[in-house]
């Protein structure tokens, strides 16, 4: 095979006895097998060489040996914040759903599919089936001969140009086809090839010595079962929307390849990476997720439509979110004592990244739905326009002044397009993930939403020591530990301990550290242990 001047692959030989000795096999030739037979695709020119090197991952930067251990630590953090966080799983499913609806509905060719994606019964079936597939992979169980036969029949029908609707109706067959043609995406791309090889080596060692470990090993196996279940469940959730798009695409007559490509593209493809991704992901958690999220939005708005159409779409989105924000101020109500709107009590992060669904209980209670990647910039703009309207309408008593709104949006925009992740303050954002607690707690001391970790001195009256600086909902274990250590050093609520506050800490800092190192799941367990709950 060779590529022509238009970049299309053409068959030039059905049999090759010998190959040119001048051919640069590493940079110009890409090998593949078709029905078990080896073939080579020859790419010419500098662009062709770059494509070959990308296909072979030749330019992908590998981690130095010492940094590889750091990568394992970052994988732990990624799993703690995503796989082992029930809250994240739910919000991420909602975000993926909104992403898919937005991307499909804004393309005339896929608008019909968008209307059929929200089939909750089918989505539930997809989650179960994708979890089964992931579990069987972990256990090394082969696909049944019956399903294999149906997959072969579907691939044959696809080659013959037949409609594949009948295979899309069977979720078990559809899921296997979805995986076979490359539709499945790993959950946040948590592990690279080197880590998978290391895991495989560990399994081999256990096979060689199956009796080692005793009770400790049994406990470890129980924890591994729980971990594996959560991993496979998240694989099901992460791919349920994509599988549904794949099935609906087959029903409207798409080929397997086109349906798989569409399913991967409806939301963020975490498996798409650059040459430096391994290194940058080691320093900044979810760096690649931030890059791919922004890239997908920019492409959907700017590259897939004319500039005029893009401007109209952006204006509409900002207009929709402005109207939503105005009604949100009404729906949220106000505090009876201060007459402050409940919506103004939310942090900038919450209002810029989340859509509030108010419960109308006069207490400001609400559910929240995370905005899709990148779309939060339109939400942030719309809500600030609404805030300025409220500010002018109330003579400055509510909302935000135009100047503060402009500066606030500028900060949100910079934070939104940078791939380093939100950390509550620009200085913390620039610091690699593992060093953030050290820098944060010794400087600005804010959480990821930019709010102070513990109460600040109001400027009047005596100032309490750090051990007594906490909010009402602090974990009792953290509070008792911080105050006991403070007393041990000779301190009290207002009396400084030995060495001052340098040797003590706020209970809120303990809660933040638990959340940082274990995610929301670990924090929930910590609260459960204390009997405090959330």
VENLINLIN-V689948 format. One line per field, one symbol per residue. ss: DSSP state (@ for helix, = for strand, . for the rest). phi: phi as a letter, one per 20 degrees, with the letter a starting at -180 (. if undefined). psi: psi as a letter, one per 30 degrees, with the letter a starting at -180 (. if undefined). Layout:
ss->???
phi->???
psi->???
This chain:
ss->.==.....==..............@@@@======..======..@@@@@@@@@@@.........@@@@@@@@@@@@@@@@@....@@@@@@@@@@@@@@@@@@@@.....@@@@@@@..@@@@@@@@@@@@@@@@@@@@.....@@@@@@@@@@@@@@@.....@@@@@.@@@@@@@@@@......@@@...@@@@@@@@@@@@@@@@.....@@@@@@@@@@@@@@@@@@@@@@@@@@@@@@@@@@@@@@....@@@@@@@@@@...........@@@@@@@...@@@@@@@@@@@@@@@@@...@@@@@@@@@@@@@@@@@@@@@@@@@@.=......=@@@@..@@@@@@=====.......=====.....@@@@@@@@@@@@@@@@@@........@@@@@@@@@@@@@@@@........@@@@@..@@@@@@@@@....=.....=.............@@@.......@@@@@@@@@@@@@...........@@@@...@@@@@@@@@@@@@@@@@@@@@@@@....
phi->.beefeneecfdbebcfbdffefeffdddcebddlnefccdeddnffffffffffelfeffefggffffffffffgffffecgedgffgfffffffffgffffffecgfdfffgfdffdfffffffffffffffffffemeffffffgfffffffffffemefdgffffefffffffgffenefdffmlfceffffffffffffffffcfefolffffffffffffffffffffffffdffffffgfffffeoffgffffffffefcfefefcefefgffffecfmgffffffffffgffeefebfgffffffffffffffffgffffffffmcffeemeffffeffgfffedcdedfeldmdnfaeccffggnfffffffffffffffffffdlnecmcfgfffffffgffffffeeeenfcnbgffgfeggfefgffffdcelcefenegfcgefencmfeffgfdebefeffgfffffffffffgenecfdefegnmffddbegfffffffffecmffffffffffememc
psi->klkafggkkkkfkfkjellkffkjeeffkkklkjhfkklkkkklleeeeeeeeeefhfgkklkleefeeeeeeeeeeeeefdegjeeeeeeeeeeeeeeeeeeefgkefgeeeeffeijfeeeeeeeeeeeeeeeeeefgklkleeeeeeeeeeeeeeegglkgeeffejeeeeeeeeeeggfkkkjghekaeeeeeeeeeeeeeeeeiffkebeeeeeeeeeeeeeeeeeeeeeeeegeeeeeeeeeeeegglleeeeeeeefffakjffkllfgeeeefeejkgeeeeeeeeeeeeeeeefglleeeeeeeeeeeeeefeeeeeeeeeefalkeefgkkeffflleeefffkkkjkfhggggkllkkkklkeffeeeeeefeeeeeeeeeeghgflakleeeeeeeeeeeeeeefkgflkgfkeeeefkleffeeeeefgcfilaffgkkelklkffllkkllefgjlleglkeeeeeeeeeeeeegglaefkklkgafffalkeeeeeeeeeeffaeeeeeeeeeefgea.
